[in-house]
Structure formats: structure tokens, C-alpha cells
Amino acid sequence: MAEDRDETEHTEDPTPRRLEEAIKRGDVVKSIEVSTWFMIAGGTMTLMVFAVPTAQSLQATLRGVLAHSYQIPADGPALANFAKLVAGQVVAALAIPLLLLALAAIAGTAIQHRLVLSTEALMPQLSRISPAAGFGRMFSKQALVNFAKGLVKLVLFGAVIAALLWPQRFRLGGLVGADPALILPVTRTLAMQMLGTVVAILAVVAAADYLFQYRQWYDRQKMSFREMKEEFRQAEGDPAIKAKIRQLRMARAKKRMMSNVPKASVVITNPTHFAVALQYERGMNAPVCVAKGADLIARKIREVAEANDIPVVENPPLARALHATVEIDQEIPQEHYRAVAEIIGYVMKLRRTVSRAG
């Protein structure tokens, strides 16, 4: 749990995989101030654009109800139908403003992080009901920041409202006995001024709070050296297992290579350090290396060659050069054609001689 982390150990920046896992389990950057700003900004925009037409629509609906109140049915089914009709008209008048407010609320969350579906936050945790953990959260860094934000907003908003209303104090006092039709435009103008100022102030507060929340979230994802090593091991694989797999692959490759030695036409040796088995048949462009090796593998190649009556020719310079320049299943380089051709020609001549003698 985050409360049990030893921050002195978690000093390494989180890896992209660590950040992605945090997001998947629902641990994301979330600033209440950003969501609040979107709600208030959306509400202010809604009031500016839709306040008058919405009010006129509601006024027309309610005026019609009052003007024809004597025609309102009193029996059960008819009264229910009338109520549904009036409710439908009210909902139709408020639909677009309410939709905009809902979109603003969604945008306030979506702009901070992508949509995350996680049930981990719903799982019961003892730390949520632990008095000690609760007491620690009350005096945590986050709680102190929230308290400071509340004080700052209270002071700022109080100062803004006072600055806006103080010059209008005499005018507001005179509205007490004024016609309600005159009061509404004045209050709407003052309300929009205050909301606009609040939106501007909250934009600064929301930006600062988001940066703080991101920093807190990022620090919360920091890793210890042990966690870094464990993640690397999981991502790259256990070194011991990788070494074992590499060893098995080498053993299989060696076994396949040894099975190709009996197909060779000649084995050229150092004579003890290197051995290169070459295959050549009529129609081939150039001899092909079917096996090669040094030291123990070279000795094994010689043993297999001798057991299968493959000629073994000692030529240290050529053996070293071929071992360094040619890979298994590849043709020999062109610069070695002549030297190898002489050896293969000698071997083929020797075989013909032995065949005639036999």
C-alpha cells in the first residue's frame, strides 16, 4: 500500500511499464480543481448562451399552465397525462443546458487521463477503516495542500466578490423596492461578471493543482532498485533461463553440425586448433562449409570425419582463414577458391587412384 512505502528506497524514476500498470489499476492523476473548473466554466457558458431562451421557454410553459388552470383535469388518469405533458416541456427546455453540463463534467475527467475500467478501487482495504491510517491521512501532505487551497480560494473569491459588489452597493440597495423586471437584468449582469472572474481564477488554481497532483502521482510510482531489477528480469527474462536456452540451442546446433560432417568432401585442419569441413559436388558454384569449430569441437569434427573416411588435410593458414571468414552453410569466399580447389582436386584424384587400385 502507498501508506507503507519506504520513500527512502523508492528513488528511481518509474518505467513506462510501471506507469501503464498504475493507470490500468485505476491509480491515475486526478485533480478535483480541474473537474470543478470545467463544471463552472460549462455552467457559465450555458448561462450566457441558453439562460434567456430557456427562461422564455419555461415562462411560456408555466404561463400557459396558469392561464388555463381552470381547464386542468382533476381525475386521476387525465391529471397524470397533463403532468407528463408539462414535465416533457420542462425537460425539453432544460435538455441542452443539462447535456452541456454533463459533457463538461466528462471532459473534466477525460482531459486528465484516458478512460479506465478498474475494480481495484472498490476492493475492501483495512487501511480505509484503520484509525491510525485515517489520522495519518488527515495530516498528510495532500490534506495540508487541500486545506491551503481552500483558504486561498476563500480569500480570492471573497476579495473578488467584494471588489465587484462594493461599487454597486448603492445601486443594489435601490433595487429592494424596484420592479422585478428591472432586477433580473442587473443581477444577471453581476452574476456573469462574478462567474467570469471565478472561472479565470479557478483556471490558475486548476493548472497549479494539476501539476501538483501529477508530481504526487509520479513520485508515488517511483521504484526501488529491487523493483527495477525485478521488472527488468520479467521483461527480459531470467538470465539463468536465458543462459540455459542459449546452451540448449548451441547443443542442438552442434549436433546438427556434427551430423553434416559425413557429407563433407574434405576437412581442413590447423591441425589441432581449427577444423573446417567443406562439401563440394559437381554443379555447385563453390564449396560450402558444413561444419567448423575450434579446439574441442575441432577435435570432434576430425574424429567424425575419420570415422566416416572423410579426408583430413592439414593446412594451418587456410584452416585459420576459412574459420574466420566463412559461416556454416555458406560458400567459401572467392579469395580461397584456388587453395581449396587444389585440395579438393588432390582429394578427388587420390580417391580415383584408390578406387582403381581396389
WONORZI-V421788 format. One record per pair of residues at least 4 apart in sequence whose C-alpha atoms are under 7 Angstrom apart, sorted by the first residue. I is the first residue (numbers start at 1). J is the second residue. D is the distance in Angstrom with one decimal. If there is no record, write none. Layout:
((I;J;D) (I;J;D))
//
This chain:
((1;5;6.7) (6;10;6.7) (9;224;5.3) (10;222;5.4) (10;223;4.6) (10;224;4.2) (11;222;6.1) (11;223;6.1) (11;224;6.0) (12;222;5.5) (12;223;5.1) (12;224;6.0) (13;222;5.1) (13;223;6.4) (14;18;5.8) (14;19;6.6) (14;221;5.8) (14;222;4.8) (14;223;5.8) (15;19;6.4) (16;20;6.1) (17;21;6.2) (18;22;6.3) (19;23;6.4) (19;221;6.9) (20;24;6.3) (21;25;6.4) (22;26;6.5) (22;27;5.1) (22;28;6.9) (23;27;5.2) (23;28;5.3) (24;116;6.5) (24;118;6.8) (25;118;5.5) (25;120;6.1) (26;116;6.3) (26;118;5.5) (26;120;7.0) (26;121;6.8) (28;113;6.8) (29;112;6.6) (29;113;6.8) (29;213;6.2) (29;214;5.6) (29;217;6.1) (30;112;6.5) (30;213;6.7) (31;35;6.8) (31;209;6.4) (31;210;5.4) (31;213;6.3) (32;36;6.1) (33;37;6.0) (33;205;7.0) (33;206;4.7) (33;209;6.7) (34;38;6.4) (34;108;6.0) (34;206;4.8) (34;210;7.0) (35;39;6.3) (35;105;6.4) (35;108;4.3) (35;109;6.2) (36;40;6.2) (37;41;5.8) (37;199;6.6) (37;202;5.9) (37;203;6.4) (37;206;6.8) (38;42;5.8) (38;104;5.5) (38;105;6.4) (38;108;5.4) (39;43;6.0) (39;101;6.5) (39;104;5.6) (39;105;5.7) (40;44;6.0) (40;199;6.7) (41;45;6.2) (41;199;5.9) (42;46;6.0) (42;100;6.8) (42;101;5.8) (42;104;5.6) (43;47;6.1) (43;101;6.3) (44;48;6.2) (44;195;6.4) (45;49;6.2) (46;50;5.5) (46;51;6.8) (46;97;5.8) (47;51;4.6) (50;54;5.7) (50;97;6.9) (51;55;5.9) (52;56;6.1) (53;57;6.1) (54;58;6.2) (54;93;5.6) (54;94;6.7) (55;59;5.9) (56;60;6.1) (57;61;6.3) (57;93;6.1) (58;62;6.1) (58;90;6.4) (58;93;6.7) (59;63;5.8) (60;64;6.1) (61;65;6.4) (62;66;6.2) (63;67;5.9) (64;68;6.1) (65;69;5.6) (68;72;7.0) (73;78;5.9) (73;79;5.4) (74;79;5.7) (75;79;5.8) (76;80;6.2) (77;81;6.3) (78;82;6.2) (79;83;6.2) (80;84;6.2) (81;85;6.2) (82;86;6.3) (83;87;6.0) (84;88;6.0) (85;89;6.4) (86;90;6.3) (87;91;6.1) (88;92;6.0) (89;93;6.3) (90;94;6.3) (91;95;5.6) (94;98;6.0) (95;99;6.0) (96;100;6.2) (97;101;6.3) (98;102;6.2) (99;103;6.2) (100;104;6.1) (101;105;6.3) (102;106;6.3) (103;107;6.0) (104;108;6.1) (105;109;6.9) (106;110;6.0) (107;111;5.8) (109;113;6.8) (110;114;5.8) (110;115;6.7) (119;123;6.8) (126;130;6.0) (127;133;5.7) (128;134;6.9) (130;134;6.1) (131;135;6.0) (132;136;6.2) (133;137;6.2) (134;138;6.3) (135;139;6.8) (136;140;5.9) (137;143;6.7) (138;143;5.9) (139;143;5.9) (139;144;6.5) (140;144;6.3) (141;145;6.2) (142;146;6.2) (143;147;6.2) (144;148;6.2) (145;149;6.1) (146;150;6.2) (147;151;6.4) (148;152;6.2) (149;153;6.1) (150;154;6.0) (151;155;6.2) (152;156;6.0) (153;157;5.8) (154;158;5.9) (155;159;6.0) (156;160;6.1) (157;161;6.0) (157;198;6.9) (158;162;6.0) (159;163;6.0) (160;164;6.2) (161;165;6.0) (161;194;6.6) (162;166;5.6) (165;169;6.1) (168;172;6.0) (169;173;6.1) (170;174;6.3) (171;175;6.6) (175;183;6.4) (178;182;6.8) (178;183;6.9) (179;183;6.6) (180;184;6.5) (183;187;6.2) (184;188;6.0) (185;189;6.1) (186;190;6.3) (187;191;5.9) (188;192;6.1) (189;193;6.3) (190;194;6.2) (191;195;6.0) (192;196;5.9) (193;197;6.3) (194;198;6.1) (195;199;6.0) (196;200;6.3) (197;201;6.3) (198;202;5.9) (199;203;6.1) (200;204;6.9) (201;205;6.4) (202;206;5.7) (203;207;6.2) (204;208;6.2) (205;209;6.0) (206;210;6.0) (207;211;6.4) (208;212;6.3) (209;213;6.0) (210;214;6.0) (211;215;6.2) (212;216;6.2) (213;217;6.0) (214;218;6.0) (215;219;6.1) (216;220;6.1) (217;221;6.5) (218;222;6.7) (223;227;5.9) (223;228;6.4) (224;228;6.3) (225;229;6.2) (226;230;6.1) (227;231;6.0) (228;232;6.1) (229;233;6.0) (230;234;6.2) (231;235;6.0) (232;236;5.8) (233;237;5.0) (233;238;5.3) (234;238;6.9) (237;242;6.7) (238;242;6.1) (239;243;6.0) (240;244;6.2) (241;245;6.1) (242;246;6.1) (243;247;6.1) (244;248;6.2) (245;249;6.2) (246;250;6.2) (247;251;6.2) (248;252;6.2) (249;253;6.1) (250;254;6.0) (251;255;6.1) (252;256;6.2) (253;257;6.0) (254;258;6.1) (255;259;6.3) (256;260;6.6) (257;261;6.8) (257;290;6.8) (257;291;5.4) (258;291;6.9) (258;301;6.7) (260;290;6.0) (260;291;6.9) (261;277;6.5) (261;290;6.6) (261;291;6.3) (261;301;6.9) (261;304;6.8) (261;305;6.3) (262;305;6.3) (262;308;5.9) (262;310;6.9) (263;279;6.7) (264;277;5.8) (264;278;5.2) (264;279;4.3) (264;290;6.8) (264;310;6.9) (265;278;5.8) (265;279;4.7) (265;280;6.0) (265;310;6.5) (266;277;5.9) (266;278;5.5) (266;279;6.8) (266;310;6.0) (266;311;5.1) (266;312;6.0) (266;344;7.0) (267;275;6.5) (267;276;5.5) (267;277;4.2) (267;278;6.2) (267;311;6.2) (267;312;4.7) (267;313;6.1) (268;275;5.6) (268;276;5.2) (268;277;6.4) (268;312;5.9) (268;313;4.9) (268;314;5.7) (268;315;6.3) (268;319;5.7) (269;274;5.5) (269;275;4.3) (269;276;6.4) (269;313;6.2) (269;314;4.8) (269;315;5.9) (269;316;6.2) (269;319;5.4) (270;274;5.0) (270;275;6.5) (270;314;5.9) (270;315;5.9) (270;316;3.9) (270;319;5.6) (270;320;6.9) (271;314;5.5) (271;316;6.4) (272;295;6.6) (272;299;6.9) (273;294;5.3) (273;295;4.7) (273;298;6.5) (274;293;5.9) (274;294;4.5) (274;295;6.3) (274;298;5.4) (274;319;6.2) (274;320;6.5) (275;292;5.6) (275;293;5.7) (275;294;6.5) (275;298;4.8) (275;301;6.8) (275;319;6.3) (276;289;6.9) (276;291;5.9) (276;292;4.3) (276;293;6.8) (276;319;6.4) (276;323;6.4) (277;289;5.8) (277;290;5.7) (277;291;5.0) (277;292;6.1) (278;287;6.1) (278;288;5.5) (278;289;4.6) (278;290;5.8) (279;287;5.5) (279;288;5.3) (279;289;6.4) (279;290;6.6) (280;284;6.7) (280;286;7.0) (280;287;4.7) (280;288;6.6) (286;331;5.9) (286;332;6.8) (287;331;5.7) (287;332;6.1) (288;329;6.0) (288;330;5.4) (288;331;4.3) (288;332;6.0) (289;327;6.8) (289;328;5.2) (289;329;5.4) (289;330;5.8) (289;331;6.3) (289;332;6.8) (290;328;5.4) (290;329;5.5) (291;328;5.9) (292;298;6.9) (292;323;6.6) (293;297;5.0) (293;298;4.8) (294;298;4.7) (295;299;6.2) (296;300;6.2) (297;301;6.2) (298;302;6.3) (299;303;6.2) (300;304;6.2) (301;305;6.1) (302;306;6.0) (303;307;6.1) (304;308;6.3) (305;309;6.1) (305;310;4.7) (306;310;5.7) (315;319;5.9) (316;320;6.1) (317;321;6.1) (318;322;6.0) (319;323;6.0) (320;324;6.2) (321;325;6.2) (322;326;5.5) (326;330;6.5) (326;332;5.8) (326;333;6.9) (332;336;6.8) (336;340;6.1) (337;341;5.8) (338;342;6.2) (339;343;6.6) (340;344;6.1) (341;345;5.8) (342;346;6.1) (343;347;6.2) (344;348;6.0) (345;349;6.1) (346;350;6.1) (347;351;6.2) (348;352;6.3) (349;353;6.2) (350;354;6.2) (351;355;6.0) (352;356;6.2) (353;357;6.2) (354;358;6.1))
//
